Amino acid sequence: MYKHFLKRFFDIILSLLGVLICLPIILIIAICVKIDSRGPVIFKQQRIGKNGKVFNIYKFRSMCVGAEKTGSGVYSGKGDARVTKVGKFLRATSLDEIPQFFNILFGHMSFIGPRPPLTYHPWAIDKYTPEQFKMFSVRPGITGWAQVHGRKEVEWHRRIELNVWYAEHVSLWLDIKIIFKTVFAVLKNSNNENKGATVEKDNGCLKLMYITNEPSVAKIADEAGVDYLFVDMEYIGKELRQKGDTVKNSHTIKDVKNIKDSLTSSRLLVRCNPIHDKTDEYSSSEEEINAIIDAGADYIMLPYFKTASEVERFISIVQSRVKTVLLFETPEAVENIDEILEIKGIDRIHVGLNDLSLGYCKKFMFELLSDGTVEKLCNKFKEKNIPYGFGGIAGLGKGMVPAELIIKEHYRLGSSGAILSRSFLDVSKERDLSVIKQTFTEEVKKIRELELSCKNNEFDLVKNKIELDNAIDSVIKTL
């Protein structure tokens, strides 16, 4: 009822009121734009609308004439020299969007919906996948779900995922929520710059992760090329199941904020607690995950789940606001893998070798590589086209099993992610920042050079598997 009738009814009434109320402002802005620089007052540009139909969007001109044919063709931030003096104010206040009231009246747009993309950016209409094209099942909007969850700081793949989610969940209450969030974002003028490329960088190498809650260390890792800085907030039940010499962090929401502020190019990954309800000791999963998202996480990892219902609850809480990572580390999750992988909204998967090996009563975590368990899981993930990784790696020449053998196995299995372990760098023992910086810089470079050799097919990966199995067997015999 709301999506197919009331939403359009409200759009017509509110856009008419908007034009009448804003008429004096429209006249003042028109005069200022005309005086400030030569060219038309209204800027028209082709955008993709509902069902893929192209229409002209209207805005007050905020750039010099012909700006879309110079530079990147899109607004790139505060230093963009193509923006006029009046245009800077219009963009900062979003007043340049007022003419879109007429787009709404004409039926091209809605107040709330996915922002209509250009016909050529981020890519042409025929390049959208069937899943991505779902965003065009509703009218585009002046503001939308993606705009209140990162706006221009979010890569296009992610924006489209958020837009698809909105198109599938349109409701009156969701639109009201977006309106309030939009007002808050405009007042803060937040996330109004395109940050670098429109898609997340992918150099075809392993996505390296490092766990820390120290901003100084995170900044060093970021500069060295580590892809994800990892804040670990998991503690519920961890002490009971992980006895012995395993890492048990006690990171907090404050750590999430601090690490986020220290990063420039790396992504922030946060591991929450297993799905749980509220108790006297801790908040519910809903409260915890919402706090993590508000603190600035780019990815949230769900650990120690066993059933599809736990994953579904996790995905429903996240609501596509950030990307999701599932940590497969229980035998029960492996048993229920087919049902779990049918759930939509899983962005990445990582196999946790430590807990999974404990669950299978293994002596050594890398046994799961030699006995075929990890390979079977990777094949399942590959069939569903979900990016995946497993375990951790040490620096080259280090580790109970040589890191070189492990990295080559990542390439044989098609893995795209690994955690840099304590054997790579244990900052609880090494506190000299100059040494930490040297270690990250040199060791990450060595890993990338080895990966390049893997990509250039300089190694026999099948032979490497045999060497790896023998190395793992040798370690097991000593335990």
Secondary structure, DSSP 8 states (H G I E B T S, - for coil): -IIIIIHHHHHHHHHHHHHHHHHHHHHHHHHHHHHHSSS-SEEEEEEE-GGG-EEEEEEE--B-TTGGGSTTSS---TT-TTB-HHHHHHHHHTGGGTTHHHHHHTTS-EEES----BSSSSS-GGGS-TTGGGGGGS--EEE-TTTTTTGGGS-HHHHHHHHHHHHHS--HHHHHHHHHHHHHHHHHT-S-S--S-SS----SS-EEEEE---HHHHHHHHHHT-SEEEEE---TTHHHH--SS-------HHHHHHHHHH-SSSEEEEE---S----SSS--HHHHHHHHHHTT-SEEEE-S--SHHHHHHHHHHHTTSSEEEEEE-SHHHHHTHHHHHTSTT--EEEE-HHHHHHHTT-SSTTHHHHTSHHHHHHHHHHHTT--EEESEE--TT-TTTTHHHHHHHHHHHT--EEEE-TTT--TTT---HHHHHHHHHHHHHHHHHHHHHHHTT-S-HHHHHHHHHHHHHHHHHH-
